Amino acid sequence: MDLKVGDKVRFLNEKGGGIVTRILSNNMVNVAIEEGFDLPVLASDLIKIEPAGMAGRFFDRHLNVDVPPVSATKSDTAQQSASNPYGQSEDSEEERVSPLYRQSGVANPEGLFIIYVPQDQKILITGKVDIYLVNNSRNDVLYSFLLREQTETYSGVDYDVIPPYSKIILETIERDDIEGWSEGIVQALFHREESGEVLAPLHASFKVKPVRFYKESNYQDFRLIGQKALVVLLGDVAGQMIIESEEALKGVDPAVKQKVSAIAPPAFIDVHKTGFREAEVDLHISELKEQYAEMSNSEILRYQLDYFTRMLDSAISNNYYKVVFIHGIGNGTLKSAIISAISEYDNVEFRTAPFAKYGNGAVEIIIHRNS
């Protein structure tokens, strides 16, 4: 990770943070903390926070740390003037945000994705990985991106605004850093200037088992960017809850209104809930999408698998015990793909669903909680 004097950082493995005051070497920097001390810290143990961007004015927080002035040599100044004659920051918003290669289409839902893109598109399981947040919708998306720490808490890593049908790069990481970027939470607000329905905020947890990054078949041709990527669908805008108008709440007891407004958005898996901590998900494409006639068989399978992973991850995150996935009979391709995907999860037990109810067309997944 490239750091420079003045960057605000958080400690990766403990609480707190500060401001970079000096570059000691290629992998070591001095960090000034609010207690007034300068600490030498490995760059790999830091996460850069509070990037400049469209949303910066909403989250500006002053750290009471003095940053020493940085002196520039004549050669540095000349080089900067030659490469950047207008004095614009090299970390400008235009460099972080870029338009999508292609908008939605039947194979890609309108929604929010996190994608992991290998820089080497020929050998996908080696080299650096670019991590993007993709906004494939007509809304501006104000997001907060948090990663899970080893202490089982979450720390804010990035926030900004993504314009409609655009992507924003979060970080470029080495393969050794994948585990630290494989589990977290994304929260998002949807904004549109034109009149229309108001979407509820999105709260999506994600978890990608690190072993998935070392299997080439887990990378798909992601049309929205025109590259191969490991794709995680965080939320489908079409399935996002719509906030009811005040007119619809007339006659409702004020105490009930207050209670309803305090309830967090439901988990994705809740729409398939059949009982206490149990759910049933029909993976037939006709149940998942209204328009699918133009989709190829491979696109349909990928969509079904993405939905399967999203629902299973949601069930695990929300303490479900059992989920039945209906895959149908067909040629067995979807069932085989599901079994292969399940092998990448811990504490998950797979078995055939009851024959009397589902025939040979469903699997039952039991989720065991960590002790």
N, C-alpha and C positions, 0 to 999 in steps of 0.2 A: 504494500500500500504506500503510495506517495504521500509524504507529509511535508509541510513547509511551516516556517515560523508564523505563528498567529492562528494556526488551526486549532479548533476546539475539539477535544477528544475525551472519550470515556475509557476507563480501564475495562478490559475484556473479562478478567477473572475475579474482579472485586469491585466494590462500590466506589463511586467517585470518579473524578476526572479533572481536567484542567486545560491549559493552553500550552502548545508547543512553543518553547522559547529559544531552543537551539538545536541544530542538527549535529549530533556528535559523530555519527558514522552512517554507513549505508543502512544499518539495521538498529541504530540506537539514537534516541532523542532525549532532550531534557523537557520535562513537563512541569510547569508551575502550577501548584495546587493552591486552593484558597487559604490554606493554613500558612502560606508564605514561604513554602519550601520549593526548591527545584529538585525533581527526582529524575535520575537517569532510568529510562524505560525502553524495553525492546519495542520496536515499531509493531511487531506481530502481536503484542499484548494490548494494542490500542485499537479503538474504533473511532473514526472521524465522525463528528456529529455536526448538526446545525449548518448544513450547506447553504450557500446563498441561492436563492431561488424565488419563484413567484409567491411562495407562501411564507417567506422569511419574516414578513412584517407581523404575522400572526403569532410567531413563536419566539420573538426576540427576547433573550434572557441574558443579562449582564453577569459575567463572572468577574469577581473582584480580584483580578490578577493583572499585574503590570507586565506588558510585553516589551522587551527591549527593541529599540529601532534597528532595522536591518539596513546595513550599509551596502550599497551596490557599487561595484567597480565600473569604470568607464566601459570596459569591454562588455560587461553584463548589460549595461544600459543600452549600448549600441546594438547588441544582439537582440535585446527585447524590442527596440524601436524598429529594427529591420523586419523582425518576424511578426510584430504586432503594432503597426504604425499608428493605429487609432487609440492605443492605450487601453483596449478592452481586456478584461480578465480572461486568461486562458481557460478558466473553469466556468465559462459563461453558460447561461441556461441553454443557449442554442446547441452547445456541445453535449449536454446531458440529454436533452429531449430531441427526438427525431420522429418524423411521420412514419406510419406503418407502410410496409411495402404494398399491402393490399388490405382493403377493408373487409369486414366480416364474411359474407357469403354463407351458403348453407352449411359448409363444413366447420365453420368457426362461430360459436355463439357470440352475441354482443355481451361482453363482460370484462372482468379484470383477471389478468393472468400474472403469475410469476414464472419466468422462463430462465433456464440455464443454457447458455449458448457456448459450446466449445469454440475457441478461436481457430483451432485446427479442424476444419470441416471434413477433412479426409480421414483422419484418425481421431475419432470422437472421444476416445477414452484417455487421451493424454493431453498435456498442455494446459494453458490457462482457460478459465471459464468466465464469460461475461454474464452478469446477473441483471436482468431487466424486469421492470414492472410494466405491463402492457395494458393500455386502456383502449379496448376495442368497443367503444360506445360513443354516442353523440353528446355525452356529458363531459364537462370538466370534472376531474376527480381530485379532491384534496385528500391525501393519504398520510397515514402514519405507519411506518414499518418498524417492527420490533422483532428482535431475535431472542431465543431462549438461551439462558446462560447455564453453566454447570450447576449453579446453586438453585436451579428450577425457578428462577425469577426471569423477568423479561426486561430488556433494556432497549430504549429507543435508538435506532440506528440512523433513520432518515425520515424526512417528511418533505413534501413539496406538492405542487399541482401539476397534473398531467393533462394537457389539452385533449380534446376528442381525437380518437383514432391516432394515437401517438404512443411511443414507448419512452421510458426514462431509464438510464443505466444507474443501478444502485452501487455496484462494485465490480471490479475485476479481481478474481481470486486465483491462487494457486490450488492445485489438487489437494494439497495437504490441509487447506483451510475449508474444505467442503463441509465437514461435519459441523463447523460453527455456523454455517449458513443454510442448514438443511431443516431447521425447525423454527417457527416463529408465528407471529400474528400480523395481519394487515387490517387496519381500520380505514374506512373511506367514507367520504361524503360526496354526493353527486349533485352537481350544480349545472343548471341550464338557464340562459337568459330569457328564452321564449317561454310563454305560458304553457302549462301542462301539469301532469301528475308529479307529485313530490315523492321521490324514492326514499325509503328508510335507509339509515346508515348501514354500511356493510361491516361486519366483524367476522373475519375468516382466519382460522388457524390452518397452518400447513405443516406437513412433516414429510420429508423425503428421506428414505433410508439411504445412507451414503453409498451402499453397495450398488445402488441403481445407476450411479454415475459411471460405473465401470463395465456396463453391458450395453453394447452399441444398439441393440434392438429397442432400448428404452428411449432413444432419440428419434423424433419424428420430423418429417418435413413440415415445418410450421409456416403456412402460407402467409401469415400476417407479416412476417419479417423476411421471408424468402431464404431461410436457413434451417438447418437441423437443430433441434433444441429439445431438452427435457422440459415438458410443459406441465404446469399445475394450474388448473382452473380454480380461481378463488371465489368467483361469484358470477352467475349468469344474470344480466340485467333484466331479462324477460321474466325471471323467477324471483326478482327482488320485491320485497313487500312495498306496497304503496301506502303512504301515510294518509289516513282518512281525513277529510275536511272537517272543520268545526260543525258544519251543517249536519254531517252524518252523526255527530255525537250529541245533537240536541236531545234533551230529555234524559240523558244519562247522568246518574248521580255524580256530583263533583269528586267525591271520594274515590269512586270507581275510575274516573278519568285519570286522577293522580296516580292511582295504582297501576293502571295500564301503561301510562307514560314512563313509569319507572322500570318496567319489565324489559330486559335485554332482548334484542332481536332473537327469534328462534334459531336453533341450529338447522343446517341444511337437511340433516337426516330426519328432523321432526315431521316433515311433510309426508313421510312414509311410516310414521309410527303406528304400530298395531296394538301395543300394550306397554306396560311398564318396562322400560329399557329394552324394548323389542321393536323391530321394524321389518317391513317387507318391501323390496325394491324390484320393480319390473324393468328389466333392461332391454326389452324389445324396443327397437328404434322408434316404432310408431307411438310408443308411450312417452318417449323422451323429446321428440321433435314433431312439429306439425308438417314442416317442409323438409323432406329428405329424399325426394325422388331423384334429384340430381347428384346425390352423394354416391361415390364409388363404394364397393364392398370394404375396401381398406379404410376409407374415411368413416364409414359407419362403425366398423370395429373399433377404431381409435376413439370415436365419440363415446361408445358404450364403455370402453375401458376407462376413459377419463371420468365418466360419471360414476362408475363403480368405485374408483379410487377416491373420488371426492366424498362419496357417501360413506365409505368405510372409514376414511380419516375422520369424518365428522362424528361417526358413531363412537370411534375410539376416544376422541377428544371430549365427548359428552357423556361418557360412562355408560354407554349402551352395553347390553350383555349379549344379545343375539340379533343377527340380521340375516334374513333370507333374501338371496338374490335370484330372481327368475331369469334364466338365460335362454330358455326354450330348447327344442331338440336340435333342429338344423343339422349342420355337419360337424358340430362339436368344437368349432374353432373358438367361439367365445368362451365356452366352458374351460377349454385348455388354457386360454389366455388368462382367465381369472385364477385358475389354480397356480399358474406360474407367478402371477402378481402376488398372491397370498404368501408365497414362499419368502417374499422379501419383508414380511412383517414379523415382529416378535409378539409372543403372547396371544397368538390367534390360532384357533383350531378350526379346521375345515372338515365338513362331512356332507354327505348327500342329504338333501331335505326329505321329509317324510313322503314316501312314494304314494300313499293313499291320497294325498292332497295335491302333489305337484308332479307325479309321475317321475320321469327322468329329466325334468326340465328345470331343476333348481338346485342350488347349493345353500347350505346353512353354515354360517360362520359364528363361532362362539368366541367372544372376546374375554380374555382373562386379565384381570387387573394386576398390576405390579404389586408385589407384597412389600 
